[in-house]
Amino acid sequence: MSSFLKIAIRNLLKGPSTDPYPFGETFVPKGLRGKVKYNAKACVACRMCEHVCAGGAIQIREVADKSGLEFILWHNTCAFCGLCEHYCPTKAIRLTEDYHTAHRQEDKYRYVEKGFIKYVNCARCATPMVPIALELLNVAYDQVNEDIEKLRHLCPKCRQERAL
């Protein structure tokens, strides 16, 4: 019995041997796949993230007034697998090292990452279209010159006509 008391007192004096979380900072391993952050300016609405999402947490849909597309990611459905980040051609989606995902039950429908991709009009025919992100042009071309920059503002049909 006395050896147990010695160990108990020694451990009380020594302090906790685990991380102080949630009362203090804790160690976060490099490369931890945490909450998703979305950059609407870099998104080209290719919907690859929606297609590869293992948990079905990503939805991209047109808004009611047809002014653009809404990106919705449900954090409580996300499996943090990283497929969306890996397959995004413009890196508009990235997983942060923020692992704080606890939330109250009544907040589950507000625990989302949202973004809005506003349609722009084609410079030639005024057809509404998803803007082409500069990040995509940097992936596709070694150098973005003035001619390529003009292509950003044309819809697919007008780009094809211009190429002929």
N, C-alpha and C positions, 0 to 999 in steps of 0.2 A: 504494500500500500504506500509506503513512504517513497519508493522509487517512482511510482506514478505521480505523486505530488511534486517531486523534484522535476520531472519532465514537464508537467503542466505549468509550474512556475517559470521554468526556463523558457518555455515557448511563449508564455505571456510577456515576459520581459524582452524577448527577442523580437516580437512583433509578427505580423502576418508574413507568410512565405509565398503568398500568391499575389497576383496583380491587384492593385487597389481599386480597380474598376468596380462599381460606378462612381466611387468617391474621389478618384484621381485619374491621372493619365495612365494609359497602359501601352504595352508594346503592340505595334501594328506591323506585321510582316510586310516587307516590300513585295508589291505585286498582288496584294490582297484584292479580290474582286468584290467590291462593295456596291453601294448604290449607283444607279446609272444617271449620268448627266447627258443632256441632249442639247445640241446646238442647231437651232432651226435655220440659221443663216447658211450653214454648210450643207444642209440636207437637200437632196435632189429628188426626194420622194420615189426612190427606186423600189421601195418596199421589200428590200432584201432582208432587213431586220425583222419585219413582220413574218416573213416566210420562214426564217431559220429559228425563230424564238421557240425554245424548247417548252416553255411554260405557257405559251400563248398570251404573254403579258403585253405585247405590243399591238396597237391598232393604229392604222392610218386611214382616216375617212374624210370625205368632203363635208364641209360645213353646210348648214341648211341654206345660207344665202349665196352659195357657190362662189365665195370670195377667196377660197383657198382650202388647204388641207389641215386637219388637226391631227397631231401626233399625241398618242396617249400611251403611257407605260405604267402598268399597275405594279407597284413595288411589292405588294403582298402576294403576287403571283409569280414574280421573277425568280428564276432558279439561280441567278448570278453565274451562269455558265460562260458568258463572254462571247457567245456566238455572234450576237448583234454587233458588238464592237469589232470583232475579227472580220466580218464580211462587209461592213459598211465601207463603200469605196471612197467616201470623203471624210471618214472619221468624225462624222457628226454625232456619233454615240461613243461615249467612253465610260468605263467603269472606274469609279473613284475608289479610294481606300477607306471611305466612310462606311463603317459597318453598323452604324446605329439605325436599326430598322424596327425597333420596338415601338408600338403605337397602341392606343386604346381601341377597343372593339368598335366604338362609335365613330372613330376616325378612319376606318378602313376604306371608305369610299372617297376620302379626300387624300389618301396616301398615294398620289400619282405624280408622275413627271409629265408635264404637258408642254406642247410647243405648237406654234402656228406657222404654216408656210403659206404666205400670201401669194396669190397668183399675180403675175405681171402680164401686161399685154405685149404681144409680139410687136417689134418695132416696124415690121413691114405690113402685116395684115390685121393687127390688133386682136388676134385670138388670145384668150386668156391661157396662160401656161405657167408651169412651175419654173421659177428662175433657175438658171444653171449656175451652180456655185463655182466660185473661183477655185476652190479646192479640187473640184472634179477636173477642171481644165489643167491644173498643175499635175494631176495624175496622168492625164491623157497626152499632154504635150510637154516637151522638154522646156521650151520657152514660150510664154504666152505673149504673142505680139499683137499689134493693132487689129489685124485681120481676124485672128482667133477671138479677140475680145468682142468684136462685132457679132460673132456667132452666138455669144451668150444671150443676146437680146432677140434672137429669132426662134420661132417655133420649129419643131422638127420638119414640117412640110416646107417652110420657107428655107431652112438650111439645105434641104435636098435640092430645091429648085436653084438655089444659089450655087451649089456644087456642080450642076450640069453645065 
